């Protein structure tokens, strides 16, 4: 599975300086630890678990699981019987055990994060009031409290003079109302956490499904905590003194795992950013890198491709000397963008960790390690510890050596999802029914002669637009809801910035004429039904669609048409092959 030695040609390496301090300094060390994580997962993850606080230790086997639907219900259990609290491990442990209370977390110390819930401080109240007043068209400012303080009433005008503004009067009933300040006066900052079972639910995140109905991906306490902490530490090679910046939204799994849980579990200092990478100018990201001396930077290929359009000048005007590791997330990065990221942003000295993972995996599953893995532009390289990938053909047979097919995983790692919330049957059908004994990612994958893994895209009918997974079925449904449309088919077409764009084929009802106003209506309908991210880039009038004799639309052929690729492969199963040439003639955009 893992080659004895990594190739030396046509690859990029981390610097010798990086290797000196790295947690995993060589490919040989990576392979040694990887084999331990596969052959003896209890020992590998048991060593990781020693760095965390456990109220009670686990009982019984360290890992239990079933990935084979033919043998019963699918389940994964790590460290069952152990009790802990993830917030305690992210905050209290850093303050009390690791003595990091005065370190910056998100430019607010760990100690302040720990005590903040007990301190509704006057300054923050006043600041919140001023923000709401500035963003509201009325003078009615609602606060989540029955009374206010004199300090919170005082504000500062533009000349810096203190002034008092009236606050709305709130009815007070002494029989049921109590003053907040009286209640918390003398209250301790200490609060015993709720100790949770290892497999207790931690959170649910919804992700697109192939049927268009989102799936509630359920993660649990201990396994997710161990996995996000370990992947963050090793994939970004986190070291004391690092300043880390992930540009994702906290509400997505990337934000959960690599803005919140992973960094805090390691006592890391992070930059939080809300805004656009092009505002007030296209050098915004690199300005922030210099301002906060960012050492580890994690963003999406979409952002890299967008910034590439403006050339290297907005980048090189900033020093970026602090950068040590660059990362990408959300979709495979194309080699051209990889090279620009490496050569221009990283000055040819920063390794790029091209991470492959999903909401369902909880953390990185295929990824380089900065000092250990020779990098190939566009490849997710090798599996992370505890992850056992395989490539299957349509018959479910494992392929060896250079090959291409379905990417699956043969055994669980601590951070893998436990179920689809409220629908165990959908969980098993979606991820385990097609190939019993394997977790099915839904992605295609290619393995080259050196054992490197390359993600080729979704095998099911999903599109990845700017890092957002979109269901083609959902877009097709929105189009067909329009009274003029009889049938629709949606495929992905490569896009220089977004990765994939939506290319839609629509068959109109008899008597309806395709024109620009209708096209605008269809785009508006999709945008309103699903969201702006799903707005079609191209809509083509399709008098007919390529279908098999059983009536199945051949989307493989539609993808070729969208890209103006004439090599269609075997189309002998088409009921009417003449429709293909007609669709080529009606294409609505230039060749890729």
NULUM-679362 format. One record per residue (C-alpha): residue number from 1; z, y, x. Coordinates in nm, 4 decimals. Last residue first. Layout:
% residues N
(NUM (Z Y X))
...
END
This chain:
% residues 592
(592 (-2.2381 2.4354 -1.2527))
(591 (-2.5643 2.4841 -1.4412))
(590 (-2.6081 2.7926 -1.6566))
(589 (-2.4573 2.8212 -2.0057))
(588 (-2.5537 2.7490 -2.3668))
(587 (-2.7293 2.4138 -2.3359))
(586 (-2.9853 2.3675 -2.6156))
(585 (-3.2466 2.1913 -2.4001))
(584 (-2.9888 1.9448 -2.2672))
(583 (-2.8763 1.8764 -2.6241))
(582 (-3.2310 1.7925 -2.7303))
(581 (-3.2660 1.5594 -2.4346))
(580 (-2.9544 1.3710 -2.5423))
(579 (-3.0494 1.3478 -2.9098))
(578 (-3.3440 1.1253 -2.8171))
(577 (-3.1023 0.8469 -2.7180))
(576 (-3.0358 0.7475 -3.0791))
(575 (-2.7851 0.4638 -3.1332))
(574 (-2.6640 0.4899 -2.7765))
(573 (-2.5633 0.1573 -2.6198))
(572 (-2.8408 0.1734 -2.3611))
(571 (-2.6939 0.4905 -2.2128))
(570 (-2.6189 0.3459 -1.8675))
(569 (-2.5794 0.6214 -1.6089))
(568 (-2.6293 0.9789 -1.7165))
(567 (-2.7777 1.1239 -1.3965))
(566 (-2.9132 1.4436 -1.5493))
(565 (-2.6134 1.6643 -1.4693))
(564 (-2.6312 1.9935 -1.6576))
(563 (-2.2515 2.0361 -1.6422))
(562 (-2.2064 2.0401 -2.0208))
(561 (-2.4707 1.7676 -2.0492))
(560 (-2.2822 1.5396 -1.8101))
(559 (-1.9588 1.5977 -1.9988))
(558 (-2.1397 1.5167 -2.3232))
(557 (-2.2580 1.1847 -2.1783))
(556 (-1.9028 1.0811 -2.0927))
(555 (-1.7996 1.2018 -2.4358))
(554 (-1.9942 0.9146 -2.5935))
(553 (-1.9063 0.9690 -2.9613))
(552 (-1.8149 0.6397 -3.1277))
(551 (-2.0271 0.5528 -3.4335))
(550 (-2.0417 0.1759 -3.3844))
(549 (-2.4033 0.2047 -3.2732))
(548 (-2.2837 0.4368 -2.9980))
(547 (-2.3028 0.8084 -3.0489))
(546 (-2.4680 1.1023 -2.8750))
(545 (-2.4152 1.4032 -3.1062))
(544 (-2.6703 1.5673 -3.3378))
(543 (-2.7859 1.9147 -3.4346))
(542 (-2.5556 2.0415 -3.1581))
(541 (-2.5077 2.4184 -3.1382))
(540 (-2.3150 2.4818 -2.8196))
(539 (-1.9801 2.6593 -2.7921))
(538 (-1.8640 2.7715 -2.4494))
(537 (-1.5364 2.9113 -2.3183))
(536 (-1.3406 2.7816 -2.6151))
(535 (-1.0049 2.9542 -2.6820))
(534 (-0.7329 2.6971 -2.6116))
(533 (-0.5179 2.9238 -2.3877))
(532 (-0.5146 3.1835 -2.6666))
(531 (-0.3258 2.9575 -2.9018))
(530 (-0.3655 2.6553 -3.1277))
(529 (-0.4722 2.7589 -3.4787))
(528 (-0.5297 3.1297 -3.4108))
(527 (-0.7269 3.0753 -3.0905))
(526 (-0.9265 2.7913 -3.2466))
(525 (-1.0177 3.0080 -3.5446))
(524 (-1.1074 3.3064 -3.3286))
(523 (-1.3444 3.0962 -3.1204))
(522 (-1.5100 2.9670 -3.4376))
(521 (-1.5461 3.3157 -3.5856))
(520 (-1.7015 3.4488 -3.2641))
(519 (-1.9558 3.1642 -3.2677))
(518 (-2.0364 3.2451 -3.6313))
(517 (-2.0980 3.6099 -3.5408))
(516 (-2.3187 3.4982 -3.2500))
(515 (-2.5496 3.2764 -3.4560))
(514 (-2.5868 2.9178 -3.5783))
(513 (-2.7495 2.8994 -3.9189))
(512 (-2.5914 2.7010 -4.1997))
(511 (-2.8246 2.5267 -4.4460))
(510 (-2.6899 2.1818 -4.3777))
(509 (-2.3443 2.1801 -4.2260))
(508 (-2.3189 2.2572 -3.8569))
(507 (-2.2793 2.0175 -3.5656))
(506 (-2.0577 2.1693 -3.3016))
(505 (-2.0403 2.0915 -2.9286))
(504 (-1.7542 2.2586 -2.7429))
(503 (-1.7106 2.3243 -2.3709))
(502 (-1.3503 2.4124 -2.2923))
(501 (-1.2892 2.5128 -1.9316))
(500 (-1.1307 2.3176 -1.6490))
(499 (-0.9824 2.4317 -1.3209))
(498 (-0.8973 2.7739 -1.4606))
(497 (-1.0453 2.9766 -1.1754))
(496 (-1.3792 2.8254 -1.0695))
(495 (-1.4211 2.6327 -1.3968))
(494 (-1.5321 2.2712 -1.4212))
(493 (-1.6389 2.1665 -1.7735))
(492 (-1.4099 1.9765 -2.0071))
(491 (-1.5190 1.8147 -2.3305))
(490 (-1.4974 1.8938 -2.7008))
(489 (-1.6795 1.7265 -2.9899))
(488 (-1.7277 1.8770 -3.3335))
(487 (-1.8536 1.7701 -3.6737))
(486 (-1.9525 1.9295 -4.0054))
(485 (-1.8787 2.2905 -3.9191))
(484 (-1.9569 2.5831 -4.1522))
(483 (-1.6351 2.5617 -4.3538))
(482 (-1.4190 2.5936 -4.0442))
(481 (-1.1595 2.3166 -4.0339))
(480 (-1.3965 2.1255 -3.8067))
(479 (-1.3251 2.3677 -3.5241))
(478 (-0.9469 2.3324 -3.5455))
(477 (-0.9742 1.9529 -3.5538))
(476 (-1.1967 1.9533 -3.2469))
(475 (-0.9392 2.1624 -3.0614))
(474 (-0.6594 1.9198 -3.1535))
(473 (-0.8680 1.6169 -3.0651))
(472 (-0.9504 1.7697 -2.7274))
(471 (-0.5780 1.7791 -2.6547))
(470 (-0.4815 2.0528 -2.4147))
(469 (-0.2706 2.0184 -2.0995))
(468 (-0.1913 2.3612 -1.9565))
(467 (-0.2240 2.4044 -1.5773))
(466 (-0.4933 2.6672 -1.6084))
(465 (-0.6833 2.4426 -1.8497))
(464 (-0.6162 2.0713 -1.8021))
(463 (-0.8089 1.8813 -2.0671))
(462 (-0.7058 1.5681 -2.2521))
(461 (-0.9195 1.3004 -2.4134))
(460 (-0.7883 1.0057 -2.2180))
(459 (-0.8890 0.9464 -1.8579))
(458 (-0.7399 1.2723 -1.7403))
(457 (-0.8462 1.3919 -1.3973))
(456 (-0.9670 1.2557 -1.0627))
(455 (-0.6344 1.2455 -0.8777))
(454 (-0.6927 1.1533 -0.5124))
(453 (-0.4634 0.9001 -0.3416))
(452 (-0.4813 0.8435 0.0354))
(451 (-0.4922 0.4826 0.1583))
(450 (-0.7083 0.5565 0.4628))
(449 (-1.0216 0.4047 0.3081))
(448 (-0.9852 0.6228 -0.0001))
(447 (-0.7875 0.5691 -0.3197))
(446 (-0.9280 0.7270 -0.6356))
(445 (-0.7299 0.8101 -0.9469))
(444 (-0.7770 0.8572 -1.3193))
(443 (-0.4942 0.9965 -1.5212))
(442 (-0.3375 0.8626 -1.8421))
(441 (-0.0166 0.7987 -1.6490))
(440 (0.0241 0.4354 -1.7546))
(439 (0.3666 0.2870 -1.6703))
(438 (0.2916 -0.0760 -1.5882))
(437 (0.4062 -0.4213 -1.6973))
(436 (0.1789 -0.4357 -1.9998))
(435 (-0.1436 -0.2368 -1.9442))
(434 (-0.2559 -0.0573 -2.2607))
(433 (0.0864 -0.0904 -2.4287))
(432 (0.3042 0.0875 -2.1711))
(431 (0.2657 0.4663 -2.1794))
(430 (0.1365 0.5720 -2.5199))
(429 (0.2265 0.2639 -2.7231))
(428 (0.5751 0.2290 -2.5757))
(427 (0.6669 0.5933 -2.6251))
(426 (0.5015 0.5993 -2.9687))
(425 (0.7212 0.3065 -3.0749))
(424 (1.0328 0.4738 -2.9365))
(423 (0.9783 0.7694 -3.1690))
(422 (1.2766 0.9959 -3.2224))
(421 (1.2456 1.1584 -2.8820))
(420 (0.9740 0.9913 -2.6808))
(419 (1.1652 0.7702 -2.4426))
(418 (1.3452 0.7430 -2.1085))
(417 (1.1395 0.9795 -1.8940))
(416 (1.1228 0.9033 -1.5201))
(415 (1.3754 1.0809 -1.2959))
(414 (1.5469 0.7782 -1.1375))
(413 (1.2284 0.5959 -1.0298))
(412 (1.0733 0.3224 -1.2396))
(411 (0.8522 0.0297 -1.1362))
(410 (0.4812 -0.0554 -1.1260))
(409 (0.3202 0.2856 -1.1658))
(408 (-0.0294 0.3425 -1.3034))
(407 (-0.3401 0.5383 -1.2060))
(406 (-0.6468 0.4036 -1.3891))
(405 (-0.9607 0.3521 -1.1837))
(404 (-1.1144 0.4135 -0.8424))
(403 (-1.1195 0.2015 -0.5296))
(402 (-1.0842 0.1938 -0.1505))
(401 (-0.8415 -0.0892 -0.0767))
(400 (-0.7080 -0.3108 -0.3528))
(399 (-0.7652 -0.2943 -0.7257))
(398 (-0.5062 -0.4278 -0.9667))
(397 (-0.6610 -0.5911 -1.2742))
(396 (-0.5949 -0.4319 -1.6116))
(395 (-0.9361 -0.5115 -1.7554))
(394 (-1.0465 -0.1460 -1.7406))
(393 (-0.9704 -0.1398 -1.3682))
(392 (-0.6256 -0.0737 -1.2298))
(391 (-0.4995 0.1477 -0.9465))
(390 (-0.1401 0.1022 -0.8381))
(389 (0.1490 0.3347 -0.7609))
(388 (0.5026 0.2338 -0.6556))
(387 (0.7436 0.5290 -0.6641))
(386 (1.0945 0.4891 -0.5178))
(385 (1.0345 0.7484 -0.2469))
(384 (0.7336 0.9718 -0.3078))
(383 (0.3878 0.8183 -0.3189))
(382 (0.1077 0.9169 -0.0782))
(381 (-0.1692 1.1787 -0.0336))
(380 (-0.1968 1.4210 -0.3296))
(379 (-0.5473 1.4813 -0.1951))
(378 (-0.7430 1.8049 -0.2344))
(377 (-0.7502 1.9011 0.1328))
(376 (-0.6356 1.5990 0.3379))
(375 (-0.2882 1.6369 0.4843))
(374 (-0.1195 1.4410 0.7626))
(373 (0.2213 1.3584 0.6128))
(372 (0.5485 1.3840 0.8052))
(371 (0.6244 1.7516 0.8612))
(370 (0.5506 1.8881 0.5141))
(369 (0.5955 1.5726 0.3019))
(368 (0.2778 1.5061 0.1054))
(367 (0.2979 1.4276 -0.2643))
(366 (0.2546 1.1612 -0.5311))
(365 (0.5513 1.1172 -0.7695))
(364 (0.6953 1.4697 -0.7844))
(363 (0.9543 1.5270 -1.0557))
(362 (1.0561 1.4478 -1.4127))
(361 (0.7881 1.1801 -1.4470))
(360 (0.7146 1.2565 -1.8142))
(359 (0.6499 1.6263 -1.7655))
(358 (0.3973 1.5093 -1.5082))
(357 (0.3545 1.4699 -1.1325))
(356 (0.1108 1.5336 -0.8503))
(355 (0.2150 1.7686 -0.5706))
(354 (-0.0216 1.9229 -0.3165))
(353 (0.2276 2.0067 -0.0405))
(352 (0.0398 2.2492 0.1830))
(351 (0.1435 2.2734 0.5479))
(350 (0.1872 2.6272 0.6843))
(349 (0.0325 2.7171 1.0216))
(348 (-0.3313 2.7984 0.9472))
(347 (-0.2417 3.1611 0.8616))
(346 (-0.0669 3.0364 0.5455))
(345 (-0.2301 3.2743 0.3000))
(344 (-0.5694 3.2866 0.4705))
(343 (-0.6285 2.9471 0.6323))
(342 (-0.4144 2.7180 0.4150))
(341 (-0.4680 2.8850 0.0784))
(340 (-0.8371 2.9351 0.1547))
(339 (-0.8735 2.5698 0.2627))
(338 (-0.6934 2.4412 -0.0447))
(337 (-0.9083 2.6608 -0.2721))
(336 (-1.2223 2.5048 -0.1238))
(335 (-1.0742 2.1529 -0.1354))
(334 (-1.0043 2.1694 -0.5117))
(333 (-0.6379 2.1691 -0.6072))
(332 (-0.5360 1.8884 -0.8413))
(331 (-0.3467 2.0186 -1.1450))
(330 (-0.0108 2.1699 -1.2352))
(329 (0.1453 2.2228 -0.8940))
(328 (0.0665 2.3576 -0.5478))
(327 (0.2926 2.4109 -0.2467))
(326 (0.3088 2.6233 0.0675))
(325 (0.5594 2.5623 0.3478))
(324 (0.6768 2.7868 0.6337))
(323 (0.6267 3.1452 0.5147))
(322 (0.8412 3.4109 0.6877))
(321 (0.5459 3.5692 0.8716))
(320 (0.3801 3.6715 0.5437))
(319 (0.2713 3.9952 0.7179))
(318 (0.1052 4.1826 0.4316))
(317 (-0.2348 4.3564 0.4555))
(316 (-0.3708 4.0063 0.5209))
(315 (-0.3435 3.9065 0.1553))
(314 (-0.5148 4.1947 -0.0251))
(313 (-0.7905 4.1789 0.2423))
(312 (-0.8589 3.8037 0.2065))
(311 (-1.1048 3.8105 -0.0811))
(310 (-1.0578 3.9335 -0.4368))
(309 (-1.2032 3.6200 -0.5959))
(308 (-0.9588 3.4060 -0.3979))
(307 (-0.6765 3.5518 -0.6072))
(306 (-0.7973 3.3707 -0.9194))
(305 (-0.8508 3.0468 -0.7314))
(304 (-0.4953 3.0589 -0.5949))
(303 (-0.3469 3.1374 -0.9351))
(302 (-0.5302 2.8455 -1.0958))
(301 (-0.4223 2.6210 -0.8081))
(300 (-0.0656 2.6734 -0.9304))
(299 (0.2311 2.8055 -0.7289))
(298 (0.5099 2.7031 -0.4900))
(297 (0.6207 2.9121 -0.1883))
(296 (0.8781 2.8098 0.0750))
(295 (0.9880 3.0679 0.3339))
(294 (1.0146 3.3858 0.1273))
(293 (1.1299 3.6823 0.3346))
(292 (1.2424 3.8715 0.0205))
(291 (1.0181 4.1789 0.0546))
(290 (0.7499 3.9985 0.2565))
(289 (0.6948 3.7246 -0.0024))
(288 (0.7206 3.9859 -0.2779))
(287 (0.4351 4.1885 -0.1254))
(286 (0.2431 3.8645 -0.0851))
(285 (0.2646 3.7947 -0.4558))
(284 (0.1717 4.1492 -0.5618))
(283 (-0.1378 4.1779 -0.3425))
(282 (-0.3675 4.1774 -0.6454))
(281 (-0.2306 4.5089 -0.7691))
(280 (0.0267 4.6374 -1.0203))
(279 (-0.0126 4.3673 -1.1338))
(278 (-0.2365 4.0815 -1.0125))
(277 (0.0282 3.8085 -0.9853))
(276 (0.1408 3.8937 -1.3400))
(275 (0.5026 3.9285 -1.4462))
(274 (0.8389 3.7598 -1.4316))
(273 (0.9688 3.6511 -1.0935))
(272 (1.2841 3.4724 -0.9854))
(271 (1.3320 3.4312 -0.6106))
(270 (1.5466 3.1411 -0.4989))
(269 (1.8361 3.0713 -0.2625))
(268 (1.9137 2.7004 -0.2519))
(267 (2.2457 2.5279 -0.3086))
(266 (2.0658 2.1934 -0.3137))
(265 (2.1459 2.1127 -0.6773))
(264 (2.0575 2.4724 -0.7603))
(263 (1.7063 2.4282 -0.6175))
(262 (1.6342 2.1027 -0.8033))
(261 (1.7873 2.1952 -1.1413))
(260 (1.6544 2.5466 -1.2044))
(259 (1.3310 2.6600 -1.0462))
(258 (1.1866 2.3259 -0.9421))
(257 (1.2825 2.0794 -1.2154))
(256 (1.3150 2.3017 -1.5212))
(255 (1.0519 2.5503 -1.4104))
(254 (0.8036 2.2759 -1.3325))
(253 (0.8924 2.1087 -1.6628))
(252 (0.7931 2.4234 -1.8485))
(251 (1.0381 2.6764 -1.9955))
(250 (1.1243 2.8160 -1.6521))
(249 (0.7700 2.9516 -1.6198))
(248 (0.6162 2.8808 -1.2820))
(247 (0.6051 3.1113 -0.9761))
(246 (0.8305 2.8973 -0.7565))
(245 (0.9904 3.0957 -0.4752))
(244 (1.2272 2.9618 -0.2103))
(243 (1.4243 3.1544 0.0499))
(242 (1.5404 2.9191 0.3227))
(241 (1.8597 2.9941 0.5153))
(240 (1.9848 2.6374 0.5147))
(239 (1.6867 2.3993 0.5033))
(238 (1.4713 2.2671 0.2189))
(237 (1.1923 2.0381 0.3347))
(236 (0.9829 2.1459 0.0356))
(235 (0.9018 1.7835 -0.0513))
(234 (1.2327 1.6588 0.0925))
(233 (1.4985 1.8779 -0.0691))
(232 (1.3110 1.9427 -0.3925))
(231 (1.2257 1.5746 -0.4353))
(230 (1.5858 1.4749 -0.3712))
(229 (1.7483 1.7226 -0.6103))
(228 (1.4916 1.6576 -0.8817))
(227 (1.5449 1.2834 -0.8498))
(226 (1.9232 1.2769 -0.8388))
(225 (1.9629 1.5105 -1.1367))
(224 (1.6961 1.3346 -1.3418))
(223 (1.8627 0.9984 -1.2863))
(222 (2.2096 1.1281 -1.3673))
(221 (2.1573 1.3259 -1.6868))
(220 (1.8752 1.1909 -1.9006))
(219 (1.5224 1.3056 -1.9765))
(218 (1.3475 1.2838 -2.3149))
(217 (0.9814 1.3791 -2.3607))
(216 (0.9254 1.5045 -2.7157))
(215 (0.5569 1.4342 -2.7758))
(214 (0.3216 1.6947 -2.9203))
(213 (0.0775 1.5956 -3.1999))
(212 (-0.2849 1.6478 -3.0933))
(211 (-0.3666 1.2781 -3.1035))
(210 (-0.3890 1.2634 -2.7244))
(209 (-0.0426 1.4151 -2.7028))
(208 (0.0585 1.7526 -2.5658))
(207 (0.4045 1.7929 -2.4159))
(206 (0.7406 1.8736 -2.5693))
(205 (1.0466 1.8945 -2.3481))
(204 (1.3761 1.7289 -2.4415))
(203 (1.6950 1.7799 -2.2427))
(202 (1.9914 1.6013 -2.0817))
(201 (2.0255 1.2865 -2.2942))
(200 (2.3183 1.0610 -2.1894))
(199 (2.2143 0.7868 -1.9454))
(198 (2.4772 0.8646 -1.6810))
(197 (2.7503 0.9241 -1.9381))
(196 (2.8673 1.2808 -1.9629))
(195 (3.1905 1.4516 -1.8624))
(194 (3.2302 1.7724 -2.0609))
(193 (3.3403 2.0353 -1.8142))
(192 (3.6998 2.1517 -1.7674))
(191 (3.6979 2.5295 -1.7811))
(190 (3.8436 2.7444 -1.5034))
(189 (3.7839 3.1187 -1.5263))
(188 (4.1213 3.1410 -1.6986))
(187 (4.1809 3.3553 -2.0053))
(186 (4.4222 3.6429 -1.9528))
(185 (4.2579 3.8581 -2.2165))
(184 (3.9897 3.6398 -2.3763))
(183 (4.1131 3.6622 -2.7367))
(182 (4.2205 4.0224 -2.7200))
(181 (3.8835 4.1256 -2.5843))
(180 (3.7026 3.9392 -2.8608))
(179 (3.8961 4.1179 -3.1346))
(178 (3.9690 3.8911 -3.4300))
(177 (3.8186 3.8987 -3.7774))
(176 (3.9344 3.6761 -4.0648))
(175 (4.2278 3.8530 -4.2283))
(174 (4.1702 4.1789 -4.0414))
(173 (3.8286 4.2253 -4.2133))
(172 (3.6250 4.4811 -4.0235))
(171 (3.2946 4.6222 -4.1493))
(170 (3.0659 4.7166 -3.8591))
(169 (2.9797 5.0790 -3.7841))
(168 (2.6523 5.1239 -3.5964))
(167 (2.7002 5.2796 -3.2529))
(166 (2.7185 5.6505 -3.1867))
(165 (2.5902 5.7784 -2.8530))
(164 (2.8062 5.9141 -2.5753))
(163 (2.6624 6.0951 -2.2771))
(162 (2.6896 6.0644 -1.9020))
(161 (2.4656 6.2956 -1.7081))
(160 (2.2146 6.1393 -1.4705))
(159 (1.9429 6.3864 -1.5547))
(158 (1.7505 6.1143 -1.7427))
(157 (2.0468 6.0435 -1.9708))
(156 (2.3207 5.7978 -1.8958))
(155 (2.4959 5.5935 -2.1590))
(154 (2.8473 5.5671 -2.2913))
(153 (2.8944 5.3469 -2.5949))
(152 (2.9489 5.0369 -2.3817))
(151 (3.2404 5.2095 -2.2123))
(150 (3.4006 5.2960 -2.5445))
(149 (3.3928 4.9340 -2.6391))
(148 (3.2145 4.7608 -2.9225))
(147 (3.3248 4.5666 -3.2272))
(146 (3.1991 4.2756 -3.4318))
(145 (2.9961 4.1190 -3.1530))
(144 (2.6473 3.9817 -3.1037))
(143 (2.5032 4.3307 -3.0798))
(142 (2.2520 4.4828 -3.3183))
(141 (2.0984 4.8131 -3.2214))
(140 (1.9904 5.0292 -3.5158))
(139 (1.8345 5.3412 -3.3638))
(138 (1.4864 5.2305 -3.4541))
(137 (1.1607 5.1906 -3.2655))
(136 (1.3100 4.9390 -3.0266))
(135 (1.2190 4.8704 -2.6647))
(134 (1.4122 5.1550 -2.5048))
(133 (1.7140 5.1019 -2.7281))
(132 (1.7138 4.7323 -2.6459))
(131 (1.7120 4.8007 -2.2745))
(130 (1.9864 5.0622 -2.3046))
(129 (2.2065 4.8296 -2.5060))
(128 (2.1620 4.5486 -2.2538))
(127 (2.2584 4.7828 -1.9727))
(126 (2.5686 4.8904 -2.1632))
(125 (2.6757 4.5355 -2.2249))
(124 (2.6079 4.4430 -1.8637))
(123 (2.8238 4.7323 -1.7422))
(122 (3.1114 4.6458 -1.9759))
(121 (3.1427 4.2919 -1.8491))
(120 (3.1237 3.9958 -2.0849))
(119 (3.3178 3.7989 -1.8153))
(118 (3.3948 3.4349 -1.9105))
(117 (3.0315 3.3234 -1.9008))
(116 (2.9837 3.4950 -1.5622))
(115 (3.2446 3.2943 -1.3708))
(114 (3.0201 3.0177 -1.2380))
(113 (2.7158 3.2372 -1.1979))
(112 (2.9258 3.4948 -1.0146))
(111 (3.0553 3.2313 -0.7730))
(110 (2.7033 3.0994 -0.7133))
(109 (2.5975 3.4458 -0.6027))
(108 (2.3365 3.6570 -0.7822))
(107 (2.0059 3.7050 -0.6052))
(106 (1.8949 3.3863 -0.7747))
(105 (2.1378 3.1682 -0.5829))
(104 (2.2706 3.4001 -0.3120))
(103 (2.5542 3.2554 -0.1082))
(102 (2.9102 3.3797 -0.1637))
(101 (3.0283 3.0660 -0.3430))
(100 (2.8578 2.8315 -0.0978))
(99 (3.1771 2.6536 0.0091))
(98 (3.0201 2.3078 -0.0330))
(97 (3.3085 2.1599 -0.2346))
(96 (3.4352 2.4517 -0.4429))
(95 (3.1379 2.6829 -0.4907))
(94 (2.8445 2.4455 -0.4585))
(93 (3.0277 2.1731 -0.6506))
(92 (3.1133 2.4154 -0.9298))
(91 (2.7515 2.5297 -0.9746))
(90 (2.4793 2.2614 -0.9760))
(89 (2.7077 1.9574 -0.9707))
(88 (2.9322 2.0981 -1.2427))
(87 (2.6262 2.1856 -1.4476))
(86 (2.5044 1.8253 -1.4138))
(85 (2.8269 1.6731 -1.5410))
(84 (2.9300 1.3243 -1.4328))
(83 (3.0063 0.9795 -1.5677))
(82 (2.8908 0.6457 -1.4270))
(81 (2.8670 0.3495 -1.6632))
(80 (2.4963 0.2968 -1.6183))
(79 (2.3830 0.3995 -1.2717))
(78 (2.0181 0.4099 -1.3718))
(77 (1.8834 0.2581 -1.6946))
(76 (1.5179 0.2285 -1.7944))
(75 (1.3931 0.0761 -2.1205))
(74 (1.0850 -0.0730 -2.2834))
(73 (1.1689 -0.3070 -2.5715))
(72 (1.0754 -0.6727 -2.5357))
(71 (0.8950 -0.9038 -2.2969))
(70 (0.5387 -0.8346 -2.4141))
(69 (0.6069 -0.4621 -2.3782))
(68 (0.6472 -0.5051 -2.0006))
(67 (0.8087 -0.2095 -1.8195))
(66 (1.1675 -0.3407 -1.8479))
(65 (1.4492 -0.1767 -1.6562))
(64 (1.7888 -0.2054 -1.4898))
(63 (1.9006 -0.0129 -1.1830))
(62 (2.2413 0.0193 -1.0119))
(61 (2.3554 -0.3093 -1.1651))
(60 (2.7095 -0.3232 -1.3107))
(59 (2.9502 -0.0336 -1.3245))
(58 (2.8781 0.3223 -1.2151))
(57 (3.1543 0.5342 -1.0664))
(56 (3.3723 0.7711 -1.2683))
(55 (3.4045 1.1492 -1.2497))
(54 (3.1081 1.1539 -1.0172))
(53 (3.0363 1.4456 -0.7846))
(52 (2.7138 1.4402 -0.5857))
(51 (2.6245 1.3824 -0.2195))
(50 (2.7069 1.0121 -0.2450))
(49 (2.4312 0.9723 -0.5056))
(48 (2.1632 1.0035 -0.2373))
(47 (2.3075 0.7078 -0.0457))
(46 (2.3144 0.5051 -0.3680))
(45 (1.9539 0.6068 -0.4256))
(44 (1.8432 0.4265 -0.1103))
(43 (2.0913 0.1397 -0.1317))
(42 (2.0230 0.0604 -0.4977))
(41 (1.6499 0.1065 -0.4422))
(40 (1.6425 -0.1749 -0.1851))
(39 (1.2828 -0.2965 -0.1500))
(38 (1.1140 0.0157 -0.2825))
(37 (1.3435 0.2876 -0.1459))
(36 (1.3811 0.0976 0.1826))
(35 (1.0024 0.0740 0.2161))
(34 (0.9781 0.4490 0.1654))
(33 (1.2505 0.5185 0.4196))
(32 (1.0635 0.3365 0.6960))
(31 (0.7264 0.4754 0.5874))
(30 (0.8532 0.8331 0.5949))
(29 (1.0113 0.7801 0.9368))
(28 (0.6795 0.6515 1.0734))
(27 (0.4960 0.9440 0.9165))
(26 (0.7200 1.1799 1.1102))
(25 (0.9909 1.4461 1.0798))
(24 (1.1461 1.3553 0.7421))
(23 (1.4436 1.5939 0.7095))
(22 (1.2542 1.8468 0.9186))
(21 (1.4183 2.0575 1.1916))
(20 (1.1999 1.9667 1.4903))
(19 (0.9008 1.8778 1.2731))
(18 (0.8566 2.2380 1.1616))
(17 (0.8339 2.3574 1.5228))
(16 (0.5771 2.0866 1.5963))
(15 (0.3619 2.2311 1.3197))
(14 (0.2576 2.0355 1.0128))
(13 (-0.0679 1.8479 1.0399))
(12 (-0.4153 1.8782 0.8903))
(11 (-0.6560 1.5868 0.8529))
(10 (-1.0161 1.5108 0.9429))
(9 (-0.9096 1.2740 1.2211))
(8 (-0.5667 1.1325 1.3023))
(7 (-0.5354 0.8843 1.0195))
(6 (-0.1846 0.7788 0.9094))
(5 (-0.0510 0.4600 1.0618))
(4 (0.0584 0.1332 0.9068))
(3 (-0.1118 0.2283 0.5822))
(2 (0.1046 0.2496 0.2674))
(1 (0.0000 0.0000 0.0000))
END
